[in-house]
């Protein structure tokens, strides 16, 4: 059905998360749920961006660490190797919105990979802040890449977001009726 190779690279945090005004324990993070839907719809490969040092278990502790990392412009070390982007045309990049942008491990990932000639399609989960300024940050960190319009999914709605994801995908990577990529 598709000639392109897709990669779905994502950062997600399970455990204590802020959802609908409450702290709830998520066995699977919201961004991972969205990434898995994209995988089902595109047949792409999944790659989880994991920092070597895990974030604290508590939500409030995690937000404090994330704020400190952002203020220091930190680049946390990542666990494992990086994916081979050689044959990928489209990289779906998923993350929660932390302090108006991506978590700093995503910055590390973007700086360590070469996205020149690739399309980067961001998607984020949030509880009211949308994509924030993450698209601007991605454009700065991925010179030579094409940045597709991002998709913001409210974390509390992620389980019901399949139709929104399908609609977003149809505008990004699938051929229209004339066989041209939009």
CORURHU-V732125 format. One record per pair of residues at least 24 apart in sequence whose C-alpha atoms are under 10 Angstrom apart, sorted by the first residue. I is the first residue (numbers start at 1). GAP is how many residues later the second one is. Records with the same first field share a line. If there is no record, write none. Layout:
# CORURHU-V732125
I: GAP / GAP
This chain:
# CORURHU-V732125
1: 41 / 42 / 173
2: 40 / 41 / 171 / 172 / 173
3: 86
4: 38 / 40 / 83 / 84 / 85 / 86 / 169 / 170
5: 37 / 38 / 39 / 40 / 80 / 81 / 82 / 83 / 84 / 85 / 86
6: 32 / 33 / 36 / 37 / 38 / 39 / 40 / 79 / 81 / 82 / 83 / 84 / 85 / 86 / 113 / 167
7: 28 / 31 / 32 / 35 / 36 / 37 / 38 / 39 / 40 / 76 / 77 / 78 / 80 / 81 / 82 / 83 / 84 / 85 / 86 / 113
8: 24 / 27 / 28 / 30 / 31 / 34 / 35 / 36 / 37 / 38 / 39 / 40 / 82 / 83 / 84 / 85 / 86 / 112 / 113 / 114
9: 26 / 35 / 36 / 37 / 38 / 39 / 40 / 74 / 82 / 83 / 84 / 85 / 86 / 97 / 100 / 113
10: 24 / 25 / 26 / 36 / 37 / 38 / 39 / 40 / 81 / 82 / 83 / 84 / 85 / 86 / 96 / 99 / 112 / 113 / 114
11: 24 / 36 / 37 / 38 / 39 / 40 / 82 / 83 / 84 / 85 / 91 / 92 / 93 / 94 / 95 / 98 / 113
12: 36 / 37 / 38 / 82 / 83 / 84 / 91 / 112 / 113
13: 37 / 41 / 42 / 44 / 46 / 49 / 82 / 83
14: 43
15: 41 / 42 / 43 / 44
16: 40 / 41 / 42 / 43 / 44 / 46
17: 40 / 41 / 42 / 43 / 45 / 46 / 138
18: 41 / 42 / 108 / 109 / 137 / 138
19: 107 / 108 / 135 / 136 / 137 / 138
20: 107 / 108 / 134 / 135 / 136 / 137
21: 106 / 135
23: 35 / 36 / 37
24: 35
25: 32 / 33 / 34
29: 66 / 67 / 96 / 126 / 129
30: 64 / 65 / 66 / 94 / 95 / 96 / 123 / 124 / 125 / 126 / 127 / 128 / 129
31: 62 / 63 / 64 / 65 / 66 / 92 / 93 / 94 / 95 / 122 / 123 / 124 / 127
32: 62 / 63 / 64 / 93 / 126
33: 92 / 122 / 125 / 126 / 128
34: 60 / 61 / 89 / 90 / 91 / 119 / 121 / 124 / 125 / 126 / 127 / 128 / 131
35: 57 / 58 / 59 / 60 / 88 / 89 / 130
37: 121 / 122 / 124 / 125 / 128 / 129
38: 54 / 124 / 127 / 128 / 131
39: 53
41: 121 / 124 / 125 / 128
42: 124 / 127 / 131 / 132
44: 44 / 46 / 47 / 48
45: 38 / 43 / 46 / 47
46: 37 / 46
47: 35 / 36 / 46
48: 31 / 32 / 34 / 35 / 46
49: 29 / 30 / 31 / 32 / 33 / 44 / 45 / 46 / 56 / 57 / 59 / 60
50: 26 / 27 / 28 / 29 / 30 / 55 / 56 / 59
51: 24 / 25 / 26 / 27 / 28 / 29 / 53 / 54 / 55 / 57 / 58
52: 24 / 25 / 26 / 27 / 28 / 53
53: 24 / 25 / 26
54: 25
62: 36
63: 35 / 36
66: 32 / 33 / 36 / 37 / 38 / 39
67: 31 / 32 / 36 / 37
69: 34 / 35 / 36
70: 28 / 29 / 30 / 31 / 32 / 33 / 34
72: 32
73: 31 / 34
74: 29 / 30 / 31 / 33 / 34
75: 28 / 29 / 30 / 31 / 32 / 33 / 34 / 36
76: 27 / 28 / 29 / 30 / 31 / 32 / 33
77: 27 / 28 / 31 / 32
78: 27 / 28 / 30 / 31
82: 27 / 30 / 31
83: 26 / 30
84: 29 / 30
85: 28 / 29 / 30 / 33
86: 28 / 29 / 32
87: 31
88: 27 / 29 / 30 / 31
89: 26 / 28 / 29 / 30 / 31 / 84
90: 25 / 27 / 28 / 29 / 30 / 31 / 55 / 56 / 57 / 58 / 82 / 83
91: 24 / 27 / 28 / 29 / 30 / 31 / 56 / 57
92: 27 / 28 / 29 / 30 / 31 / 56 / 58
93: 27 / 28 / 29 / 30 / 31 / 45 / 57
94: 27 / 28 / 29 / 30 / 31 / 56 / 57 / 58
95: 27 / 28 / 29 / 30 / 31 / 36 / 39 / 57
96: 27 / 28 / 29 / 30 / 31 / 34 / 35 / 56 / 57 / 58 / 59
97: 26 / 27 / 28 / 29 / 30 / 31 / 32 / 33 / 34 / 35 / 36 / 37 / 55 / 58
98: 26 / 27 / 28 / 31 / 33 / 34 / 36
99: 30 / 33 / 34 / 35
100: 26 / 29 / 30 / 31 / 32 / 33 / 34
101: 28 / 29 / 30 / 31 / 32 / 33 / 34 / 35 / 36 / 37
102: 29 / 30 / 31 / 32 / 33 / 35 / 36
103: 31
106: 32
107: 30 / 31 / 34
108: 33
109: 32
110: 27 / 28 / 30 / 31 / 32
111: 27 / 29 / 30 / 31
112: 29 / 30
113: 28 / 29
114: 27 / 28 / 29 / 30 / 31
115: 26 / 27 / 28 / 29 / 30 / 31
116: 26 / 27 / 28 / 29 / 30
117: 25 / 26 / 27 / 28 / 29
118: 24 / 25 / 26 / 27 / 28 / 29
119: 25 / 26 / 27 / 28 / 29 / 53 / 54
120: 25 / 26 / 27 / 28 / 29 / 30
121: 25 / 26 / 27 / 28 / 29 / 30 / 47 / 48 / 51 / 52
122: 25 / 26 / 27 / 28 / 29 / 30
123: 25 / 26 / 27 / 28 / 29 / 30 / 42 / 45
124: 26 / 27 / 28 / 29 / 30 / 31
125: 26 / 27 / 28 / 29 / 30 / 31 / 32 / 33
126: 26 / 27 / 28 / 29 / 30 / 31 / 32
127: 25 / 26 / 27 / 28 / 29 / 30
128: 24 / 25 / 26 / 27 / 28
129: 24 / 25
130: 24
148: 24 / 25
